[in-house]
Every structure is written in C-alpha cells, then in structure tokens.
Amino acid sequence: MNRSISALKGVGAARAKVLSEAAGIETLGDLLYYFPRRYLDRTLTESTLMRTGEVVTLIVQVSSV
C-alpha cells in the first residue's frame, strides 16, 4: 500500500505529479481510499440521462479485485 502510484501501468512521472497535486494521491493506498465527491461518466454521451441532464447515484459492489 505504500508503493508509489507510478508503479501502476500507464502512470508515469507526469501523471503521478498531476495526481499528487490535484488530489493528494501519491501511493497505492491513497488511490484505494480516494473517494471522489462527484463522478460524471462522459462515455454515456448518447444516453437519455445525459440528454436530459439528470443526476443519478449508483450503488455498486466490487466482487473481485
């Protein structure tokens, strides 16, 4: 949990710096316990929810890590 965030595939020095400055994420433990206040899924550009501008809350259960 104390390993650097740059140990993850796709996270280089530049992205690690942005994560550290923007959200205080420096270790894998920080990332695991980072819960954003709000999340907008921008992949649903054609869905009804995005066209109507509704805000929804999702409750999920992680079944495997």
C-alpha positions as CSV (number, residue, x, y, z in Angstrom):
1,M,0.0,0.0,0.0
2,N,3.0,2.3,0.4
3,R,4.2,1.7,-3.2
4,S,4.3,4.8,-5.4
5,I,1.4,5.4,-7.7
6,S,3.8,5.4,-10.6
7,A,4.1,1.6,-10.1
8,L,0.8,1.2,-11.9
9,K,0.8,0.6,-15.7
10,G,0.1,3.8,-17.5
11,V,1.1,6.1,-14.7
12,G,4.3,7.8,-15.4
13,A,6.1,10.7,-13.7
14,A,3.9,13.4,-15.3
15,R,0.6,11.7,-14.4
16,A,1.9,10.9,-10.9
17,K,2.7,14.6,-10.4
18,V,-0.8,15.6,-11.6
19,L,-2.5,13.1,-9.2
20,S,-0.3,14.3,-6.3
21,E,-1.0,18.0,-6.9
22,A,-4.7,17.7,-7.8
23,A,-5.9,15.1,-5.3
24,G,-3.0,14.3,-2.9
25,I,-2.7,10.8,-4.4
26,E,0.9,9.6,-4.0
27,T,0.7,5.9,-3.0
28,L,-1.5,3.0,-4.0
29,G,-3.1,3.3,-0.6
30,D,-4.0,6.9,-1.3
31,L,-5.7,5.8,-4.5
32,L,-7.6,3.0,-2.9
33,Y,-9.1,5.3,-0.3
34,Y,-9.7,8.2,-2.6
35,F,-13.5,8.7,-3.0
36,P,-14.4,11.5,-5.4
37,R,-17.2,13.7,-4.3
38,R,-18.8,13.6,-7.7
39,Y,-18.2,11.5,-10.8
40,L,-19.5,12.2,-14.3
41,D,-19.4,9.4,-16.8
42,R,-18.7,11.1,-20.1
43,T,-18.8,7.8,-22.1
44,L,-22.6,8.0,-22.0
45,T,-22.9,10.9,-24.4
46,E,-25.9,9.4,-26.3
47,S,-27.9,8.1,-23.3
48,T,-31.1,9.6,-22.1
49,L,-29.6,10.5,-18.8
50,M,-27.0,12.8,-20.4
51,R,-29.5,14.3,-22.8
52,T,-32.0,15.2,-20.0
53,G,-29.2,16.3,-17.6
54,E,-30.4,14.0,-14.8
55,V,-28.1,13.3,-11.9
56,V,-28.1,9.7,-10.7
57,T,-26.5,7.9,-7.8
58,L,-25.1,4.4,-8.4
59,I,-24.5,1.9,-5.6
60,V,-22.1,-0.8,-6.7
61,Q,-20.4,-3.8,-5.1
62,V,-16.9,-4.8,-6.0
63,S,-17.0,-8.5,-6.3
64,S,-13.3,-9.1,-7.3
65,V,-10.0,-7.3,-7.1
